[in-house]
Amino acid sequence: MPTYFLSPVESNLPIFLLNEEYVANRFEIAEGSRDGPGGQSSSNKRRAKVLGSDGGESGRPSQWVKAVEDFLIRNAGDLDPDEDQEGAEIKVCLIDDGVTNVGGEFSGNICAGWPEGDPWTGEEPFYNSASGHGTTMARLISSVCPNVKLYVAKLGEWREDQERISDLQKPSVARKAAEAVEWAIEHKVHVISMSWSLVKSEANERDVEKLGDQINAAGGSANKMLLYCSANDEGMYGSHKSLYPCGSDTKAIKTIGSATPQGNVSDQVNKDKVDHLFPGGLEEAGSCGGSSAATARAAGLAALILSCYAKRYGRGGVQKIAGWDKMSKIFKGMEATSSKWIDVTALLRPDSTVESVVGQCESWLSAYV
């Protein structure tokens, strides 16, 4: 499978901060210029502009967002691997509709992408997201874990919500999804984020089974990758559908649902069908909000925890908590009482450091045998 590599460039952009380029729930989609791998090139690209936060139109951050923001500010620089820890970077594969590198916003994050695109067929390359969905997911992941290395796998080219929903049911998309997960395995990523779902049918049954096989391989004992996918935001409707990747026959993939800033399950989410609840926000952004955003945040938080372990123990640190079972125990430690809501303030306290985060995670791993 062809791969397009980007040479990581040191970004002079500041750490993602609230009301600048941080986690927010209102986006204004504006026309801009399309970025190539290294920066801006041609026109007709969508750019997301942060207008508010999870807390509402006042722009005040929710407790969840503020806990992450404060931790990143206090520990700025402490999460970067030391010079003798080469190879300890945390790699997240984002499988979506591509990522548009607005003004070099992700130049320090994007390491590789698939497919590279074919100008002769009109296929758009991975570094363009016509709908802005993949770009928003990348922004959310990197806002929770700023030093993450992104591996971008593109499923298709969608310019609006209905086109995206329709195309996700095509056999070719299930096939590309399976190939994308295989590509992620080849690159030995640590986390795979999938903010979408498709319905299994007679037309795509064989390719969906291939997708399931690749997901099993990614999350299995040989690779121990963390996989997160979004719930189907139809509430109690659609419960009869065979949805994937959340319907994969493995405990390794976790389904993420959207919750309000206060931790209550969102109206469009069937709580019985999800493993964890994360803040969705972003409702004003259409398909970029809800469980899509919640999934990106789950992937970002997992990457942040892995990053803390890598900083504390070096390259071997990630192996200490590799695998869905260990991260699930850590998430369980953050769960609110009688809820699937992941209360990040249980981990990221006002005085938390990288070492204290690792210590708290170790405590939860011991508690949940």
C-alpha positions in Angstrom: 0.0 0.0 0.0 1.4 3.4 -0.9 2.4 5.7 1.9 3.2 9.4 1.9 5.6 10.6 4.5 6.0 14.0 5.9 9.2 15.2 7.5 8.2 16.5 11.0 8.9 20.2 11.1 9.3 22.0 14.4 6.2 24.2 14.8 6.5 27.6 16.3 2.8 27.6 17.2 2.1 27.9 20.9 0.6 25.0 22.8 -3.2 24.7 22.1 -4.9 27.1 24.5 -8.5 27.7 25.1 -10.0 30.5 23.0 -7.1 30.2 20.6 -6.8 26.7 19.1 -7.9 24.5 22.0 -10.8 22.3 22.8 -14.0 24.2 21.9 -17.6 23.5 21.0 -18.3 26.1 18.3 -16.7 26.2 14.9 -17.1 28.6 12.1 -16.3 26.9 8.8 -14.6 29.3 6.4 -13.1 29.0 3.0 -9.4 29.1 2.9 -6.5 27.7 0.9 -5.7 24.0 0.7 -2.5 22.9 2.3 -0.2 20.4 0.7 2.1 18.3 2.9 4.4 21.2 3.8 2.0 24.0 4.0 -0.5 26.1 2.0 -0.7 25.6 -1.7 -4.1 25.9 -3.6 -7.5 27.1 -2.7 -10.9 25.7 -1.6 -10.1 24.3 1.9 -12.2 24.6 5.1 -10.7 26.0 8.2 -12.1 25.7 11.7 -12.1 28.8 13.9 -12.6 28.4 17.6 -15.5 30.5 18.9 -16.2 29.1 22.3 -15.7 26.2 24.7 -17.5 23.3 26.2 -18.9 25.6 28.8 -21.2 27.4 26.4 -21.3 30.6 24.5 -19.6 32.5 27.3 -16.3 30.9 26.3 -15.7 29.5 29.7 -14.2 26.1 29.8 -15.9 23.1 31.3 -14.2 21.4 34.3 -13.0 18.6 32.0 -11.5 21.0 29.5 -10.0 23.2 32.2 -8.4 20.3 34.0 -6.6 19.3 30.7 -5.6 22.8 29.9 -4.2 23.5 33.4 -2.2 20.3 33.4 -0.7 21.1 30.0 0.2 24.6 31.0 1.8 23.5 34.3 3.7 20.7 32.7 4.6 22.4 29.4 7.8 20.8 28.1 7.8 18.0 30.7 5.9 15.7 28.3 8.5 15.8 25.5 10.8 12.8 25.4 14.4 13.4 26.5 17.1 13.3 23.9 18.0 9.8 25.0 14.4 8.6 24.6 14.3 8.6 20.8 11.4 6.5 19.6 9.2 7.2 22.7 6.8 9.4 20.9 3.1 8.4 21.1 1.6 7.6 17.7 -2.1 7.9 17.0 -3.7 6.8 13.7 -6.7 9.0 12.8 -9.0 7.2 10.3 -11.3 9.8 8.9 -11.7 12.0 5.8 -8.2 13.4 5.9 -6.6 16.4 7.7 -6.1 19.8 6.3 -2.9 21.4 7.7 -4.2 24.9 8.2 -1.3 27.3 8.2 1.0 24.5 9.2 -1.1 23.9 12.4 -0.2 20.2 12.4 3.3 20.4 10.9 4.9 19.2 14.2 2.3 16.4 14.6 1.6 14.7 11.2 4.2 12.1 10.5 2.7 10.0 7.7 -0.5 9.6 5.7 -2.4 7.1 3.5 -3.3 7.0 0.7 -1.1 9.6 -1.0 -3.7 10.4 -3.6 -3.6 10.1 -7.3 -4.0 13.3 -9.4 -4.8 11.3 -12.5 -7.9 9.8 -10.9 -9.0 12.9 -9.0 -8.5 11.2 -5.7 -7.9 13.7 -3.0 -4.8 13.2 -0.8 -4.8 12.5 2.9 -3.8 16.1 3.7 -7.1 17.5 2.6 -10.4 17.3 4.5 -13.2 18.8 2.4 -15.8 18.6 5.2 -13.4 19.6 8.0 -14.4 16.5 10.0 -11.0 14.9 10.1 -9.3 18.2 10.7 -11.5 18.8 13.7 -10.8 15.4 15.1 -7.0 15.9 14.7 -7.3 19.3 16.5 -9.2 17.6 19.4 -6.7 14.8 19.8 -3.6 17.1 19.7 -5.3 19.6 22.0 -5.4 16.9 24.7 -1.9 15.5 23.8 0.0 18.3 22.1 3.1 16.2 21.4 1.3 13.4 19.7 2.5 12.0 16.3 -0.5 11.7 13.9 -0.8 9.0 11.3 -3.6 10.1 9.0 -5.6 7.5 7.1 -8.3 8.8 4.7 -11.4 6.8 4.1 -13.0 9.1 1.5 -13.8 12.6 0.3 -17.0 14.0 1.7 -18.1 17.6 1.5 -21.3 17.4 3.6 -22.8 15.3 6.3 -25.3 13.4 4.2 -22.7 12.6 1.6 -20.5 11.2 4.3 -23.2 9.1 5.9 -24.2 7.7 2.5 -20.7 6.9 1.4 -19.8 5.1 4.7 -22.2 2.4 3.6 -20.4 1.6 0.4 -18.5 -1.7 0.2 -15.4 0.3 -0.9 -15.3 2.2 2.4 -15.4 -0.9 4.5 -12.5 -2.3 2.4 -10.5 1.0 2.8 -11.2 0.9 6.5 -9.7 -2.6 6.8 -6.7 -1.4 4.7 -6.3 1.7 6.9 -6.2 -0.4 10.1 -3.7 -2.7 8.4 -1.6 0.4 7.6 -1.8 1.5 11.2 -0.5 -1.9 12.3 2.4 -1.7 9.9 3.4 1.6 11.4 3.1 0.3 15.0 0.9 3.1 16.2 -0.3 3.1 19.8 -3.8 4.4 19.4 -6.4 4.2 16.6 -9.2 6.8 16.6 -12.3 6.2 14.4 -15.1 8.8 14.7 -17.5 7.1 12.4 -19.7 4.0 11.9 -21.0 2.0 9.0 -23.8 -0.5 8.7 -23.0 -4.1 7.8 -25.1 -5.3 4.8 -25.0 -8.0 2.2 -23.1 -5.7 -0.1 -20.2 -5.0 2.3 -20.4 -8.1 4.5 -17.1 -9.6 3.3 -15.2 -6.3 3.6 -16.7 -5.7 7.1 -15.4 -9.1 8.1 -11.9 -8.1 6.9 -12.2 -4.9 9.0 -13.1 -7.0 12.0 -10.1 -9.2 11.4 -7.7 -6.2 11.2 -9.2 -4.7 14.4 -8.7 -8.0 16.2 -5.1 -8.0 15.0 -4.5 -4.5 16.1 -5.9 -5.0 19.6 -4.6 -8.5 20.0 -1.6 -9.6 22.1 0.8 -9.1 19.3 0.2 -5.4 18.8 -1.8 -4.3 21.9 -3.1 -1.1 20.3 -5.8 1.0 21.9 -8.9 1.4 19.6 -11.7 3.9 20.0 -14.7 4.3 17.8 -17.8 6.5 18.1 -21.3 5.5 19.1 -24.2 5.9 16.6 -25.8 9.1 17.6 -29.4 8.0 17.0 -30.4 7.5 20.6 -32.7 4.4 20.8 -33.2 4.4 17.1 -31.1 2.2 14.9 -30.5 -0.3 17.8 -31.3 -3.1 15.3 -28.5 -2.2 13.0 -25.2 -4.1 12.8 -22.8 -1.2 13.3 -19.1 -1.4 12.8 -16.4 -0.9 14.0 -18.2 -0.9 17.3 -19.8 -4.3 16.6 -16.4 -6.0 16.1 -16.1 -9.3 18.0 -13.4 -8.2 20.4 -13.1 -6.4 23.7 -10.1 -4.5 22.4 -12.2 -1.7 20.7 -14.1 0.7 23.0 -17.2 2.6 21.9 -17.3 6.2 23.0 -20.5 8.2 23.6 -21.0 11.9 24.0 -21.9 13.5 27.3 -22.7 17.1 28.4 -20.1 19.2 30.1 -21.6 18.1 33.4 -21.1 14.4 32.6 -24.7 13.5 31.7 -25.2 11.3 28.7 -26.2 13.2 25.6 -29.8 12.8 24.3 -28.7 11.2 21.1 -26.6 8.5 22.8 -27.9 5.1 23.9 -25.9 4.7 27.1 -26.3 0.9 27.0 -24.3 0.8 23.7 -21.2 2.6 24.9 -18.2 1.7 27.0 -17.2 5.3 28.1 -18.7 8.8 28.0 -16.6 11.8 27.1 -17.5 15.4 26.6 -19.0 15.8 23.1 -19.6 19.5 22.8 -19.2 20.9 19.3 -22.9 20.5 18.7 -22.9 23.6 16.5 -20.4 21.9 14.1 -22.9 19.2 12.9 -21.2 15.8 12.5 -18.0 17.1 14.0 -19.7 17.2 17.4 -21.4 14.6 19.6 -19.8 11.2 19.8 -17.3 12.0 17.1 -15.7 14.7 19.2 -16.0 12.5 22.3 -14.0 9.7 20.5 -11.2 12.0 19.6 -11.0 13.2 23.1 -10.8 9.6 24.4 -8.0 8.9 22.0 -6.3 12.1 23.0 -6.5 11.3 26.7 -5.2 7.7 26.2 -2.3 9.3 24.2 -1.6 11.8 27.0 -1.5 9.0 29.6 0.9 6.9 27.4 3.0 10.1 27.0 3.3 10.4 30.7 4.5 6.8 31.0 6.9 7.3 28.1 8.4 10.4 29.9 8.6 8.6 33.2 10.1 5.3 32.0 11.4 6.0 28.6 10.7 3.9 25.5 9.7 0.9 27.6 7.1 2.9 29.5 4.4 2.5 27.0 4.7 -1.3 27.2 3.8 -1.1 30.9 0.3 -0.2 30.1 0.0 -1.5 26.5 -3.3 -3.2 25.8 -7.0 -2.4 26.1 -7.3 -4.1 29.5 -4.9 -1.9 31.3 -6.1 1.4 29.8 -9.7 0.3 30.6 -8.7 -0.1 34.3 -7.3 3.4 34.3 -10.4 4.8 32.6 -12.5 2.9 35.2 -10.5 4.7 37.9 -11.8 8.0 36.5 -15.4 6.9 36.1 -18.0 8.9 38.1 -20.0 6.8 40.5 -22.6 4.6 38.8 -21.7 6.2 35.5 -19.7 5.7 32.4 -18.6 9.3 32.5 -14.8 9.7 32.5 -14.1 12.4 35.0 -10.6 13.6 34.0 -10.4 15.7 37.2 -9.9 12.4 39.1 -6.5 12.1 37.3 -5.5 15.7 36.4 -5.8 17.5 39.7 -4.6 21.1 40.3 -1.2 20.0 41.5 -0.7 17.0 39.1 2.7 16.3 37.6 3.7 13.7 35.1 5.0 11.5 37.9 1.8 11.9 40.0 -0.3 11.0 37.0 1.7 7.8 36.5 1.5 7.1 40.2 -2.3 7.4 40.2 -2.6 5.2 37.2 -0.4 2.5 38.9 -2.8 2.7 41.9 -5.8 2.0 39.7 -4.1 -0.8 37.9 -3.4 -2.5 41.3 -6.9 -1.8 42.5 -8.8 -3.3 39.5 -7.3 -6.8 39.2 
